[in-house]
């Protein structure tokens, strides 16, 4: 019926999201621009998994669209921030980007990373509803 695959996909997406975050942190820690570029492979994997989950009947298109939007916002800001740190440019990003990063842009009071992680977890349907 789609429930077990949805749960498995949600868990795998959560794993990839954490690996993506860790890859950015590792790139910054080692100031390695190649490692930073390779984090894009994990981002592409995350997006591909989200898109392939559209075929699952227990997933709503709106939830997947929201997840893609949250991940896109997180990826854009996280990669830009990591790139600046890898290159030694520690200047702050503009106010609009800072507000979005801190979750104020959509009024959620969460960082984009946390909002994205919450949406990944919400993609796992509860059995027995």
C-alpha positions as CSV (number, residue, x, y, z in Angstrom):
1,X,0.0,0.0,0.0
2,X,3.0,2.3,0.2
3,X,3.4,2.8,3.9
4,X,6.5,0.6,4.4
5,X,8.2,2.2,1.3
6,X,7.3,5.6,2.6
7,X,8.8,5.0,6.0
8,X,12.0,3.5,4.4
9,X,12.3,6.5,2.0
10,X,11.8,8.9,4.9
11,X,14.6,7.3,6.9
12,X,16.9,7.2,4.0
13,X,16.2,10.9,3.2
14,X,16.9,11.8,6.8
15,X,20.3,9.9,6.6
16,X,21.2,11.7,3.4
17,X,20.2,15.1,4.9
18,X,22.5,14.5,7.9
19,X,25.3,13.3,5.5
20,X,24.9,16.5,3.4
21,X,25.1,18.7,6.5
22,X,28.2,16.8,7.7
23,X,29.8,17.0,4.3
24,X,29.5,20.8,4.4
25,X,30.9,20.9,8.0
26,X,33.8,18.7,6.9
27,X,34.5,20.9,3.9
28,X,34.6,24.0,6.1
29,X,36.8,22.3,8.8
30,X,39.3,21.2,6.2
31,X,38.9,24.3,3.9
32,X,38.5,21.9,1.0
33,X,36.6,23.3,-2.0
34,X,36.6,19.9,-3.8
35,X,34.9,18.4,-0.8
36,X,32.4,21.2,-0.8
37,X,31.5,20.6,-4.5
38,X,31.1,16.9,-3.8
39,X,28.4,17.7,-1.2
40,X,26.3,18.5,-4.3
41,X,26.1,14.8,-5.0
42,X,24.3,14.3,-1.7
43,X,22.0,17.2,-2.4
44,X,21.1,15.7,-5.8
45,X,20.5,12.3,-4.2
46,X,18.1,13.9,-1.7
47,X,16.2,15.7,-4.4
48,X,16.0,12.6,-6.5
49,X,14.6,10.6,-3.6
50,X,12.0,13.3,-2.9
51,X,11.0,13.3,-6.6
52,X,10.8,9.5,-6.8
53,X,8.5,9.5,-3.7
54,X,5.8,11.2,-5.8
55,X,4.9,7.7,-7.2
56,X,4.0,6.5,-3.7
57,X,0.2,6.8,-3.1
58,X,0.5,7.8,0.5
59,X,2.6,10.9,-0.3
60,X,0.9,14.1,-1.1
61,X,2.3,16.3,-3.9
62,X,1.9,19.4,-1.6
63,X,4.1,17.8,1.1
64,X,6.7,16.9,-1.4
65,X,6.6,20.4,-2.9
66,X,7.0,21.8,0.6
67,X,9.9,19.5,1.4
68,X,11.7,20.4,-1.9
69,X,11.2,24.1,-1.1
70,X,12.6,23.8,2.4
71,X,15.6,21.7,1.2
72,X,16.2,24.2,-1.6
73,X,16.3,27.1,0.8
74,X,18.5,25.2,3.2
75,X,20.9,24.0,0.5
76,X,21.3,27.5,-1.1
77,X,22.1,29.2,2.2
78,X,24.2,26.4,3.6
79,X,26.4,26.0,0.5
80,X,26.9,29.7,0.2
81,X,27.9,30.0,3.8
82,X,30.2,27.0,3.6
83,X,31.8,28.3,0.4
84,X,32.5,31.7,2.1
85,X,34.1,29.9,5.0
86,X,36.1,27.5,2.8
87,X,37.6,30.5,0.9
88,X,38.2,32.5,4.1
89,X,35.5,35.0,3.5
90,X,33.8,35.3,6.9
91,X,31.6,38.3,6.1
92,X,27.9,38.0,7.0
93,X,25.2,37.3,4.5
94,X,22.6,40.0,3.8
95,X,19.7,40.5,6.3
96,X,17.1,38.8,4.2
97,X,19.2,35.6,3.9
98,X,20.0,35.7,7.6
99,X,16.2,36.0,8.4
100,X,15.5,33.1,6.1
101,X,18.3,31.0,7.6
102,X,16.9,31.6,11.1
103,X,13.4,30.7,10.0
104,X,11.9,34.1,10.2
105,X,11.2,34.4,6.4
106,X,8.3,31.9,6.6
107,X,7.3,32.7,10.2
108,X,8.2,29.2,11.4
109,X,10.7,30.2,14.1
110,X,13.0,27.3,12.9
111,X,16.2,27.2,10.9
112,X,15.7,26.0,7.3
113,X,17.7,22.9,8.2
114,X,15.4,22.1,11.1
115,X,12.3,22.8,9.0
116,X,13.6,20.5,6.3
117,X,14.4,17.7,8.8
118,X,10.9,18.0,10.3
119,X,9.4,17.7,6.9
120,X,11.4,14.6,6.1
121,X,10.3,13.0,9.3
122,X,6.6,14.0,8.6
123,X,6.9,12.1,5.3
124,X,6.9,8.8,7.2
125,X,3.2,7.9,7.5
126,X,1.9,6.8,10.8
127,X,0.5,3.3,10.6
128,X,-3.0,2.8,12.0
129,X,-4.3,6.3,11.5
